[in-house]
Amino acid sequence: MFANGLPYLAIPGPSVMPDRVLRAMQRPSPNIYTGALHDLTHSLIPDLKSVAGTTGNAAIYIANGHGTWEAALANVVAEGDRVLVLATGVFCKGWGEMAQGLGVEVEVLDFGECAAVDPDRVEAALRADTKGRIRAVLMVLVDTSTGVLNDVRAVRSAMDAVGHHALLMVDAIASLGCDRYRMDASGADVTIAASQKGLMTPPGMGFVWFNAKADAQRGTLARVSRYWDWRPRVDPDAYWKYFDGTAPTHHLFALREALDMIKEEGLEAVWARHDGLARAIWAACEVWGQGGPLRLNVPDPAARSRAITSVVMEPGQADALRDWVEQKAGVTLGIGLGRDPASAYFRIGHMGHVNAHMVLGVLATIEAALAALDIPHGPGGVVAASSCLAELAGA
């Protein structure tokens, strides 16, 4: 009834693409052999390093996030090596499964779906590795399926306490440019991300940042897949080597515009915006939960992402709510990915090109759905979110 008009995709990626990014892509195919496209691509590298917070290397891949999982692994581990996976949801487990497919032995520490990685358990697992077989520790900054935010610096401190040689590898796909993260300051050796979330660009490009320690480990491998090898992609002597083939031309135009938008706002301001909008969402959910079954998946605010919020209800209620907001009001929410039962979960994506009126509109639509579906809930969730934003924004 009220869904006609501009739909709103409030899922945890692909995120809303800014009009500026879309306009940047609306052009004929460029010359890929010389000229302006080369200059644009060269300009991306320092800005990609800045967003990731590293002075290390940045490699671009024509791939989605799963592709960057394999790209990162292919450069640092070989068949028979061992990795430690720190799981807080579906996605780090998936990275471990990718490693298994490459013949790598995988040890999983599972921290559940509602809490962050416990560095004490990581330290204990590494102390038990008396033969030093673990070559890398894999973790996510934010797991998109659960909304859990992990403390990368705390994991690095646990590794340092043991004096373990393993690389620390971080999947920042869900939240780069949304949750506060500095690769070098956190002690990560490898970071991966993709274009379609906080970087506000269509899916199809992946990024791997790596430091000298990680590259030294790559040098110990007998062979690395030609396509995934990161060395030819860093400061290439021929333009095509950035991508091992034809450039993803229009994605590059889009990414250049998106990075310009981040620079113009300032990364600190981008992080603050995401933090405030997330707090408004939490405020609404906490009020709704006072009179019904709705609750936030992650109880500890310190362990919640500023890019995605996972919400729990009774089985069937989340599916009914998602159907109502999409069909009646034109808002699409994320599914309960990897959860059991999935029908009890929905996710709100608030990453990238989002502001107060977009988030408040989503919350008001959810509150309307709760009322229309007669799902018990505390009144005044939108009021609580508005008050939160008013206080944070000031006069």
Summary of the structure (lengths in Angstrom):
residues: 395
radius of gyration: 21.4
end to end distance: 37.0
largest distance: 64.4
contacts: 1423
relative contact order: 0.16
helix: 44%
strand: 16%
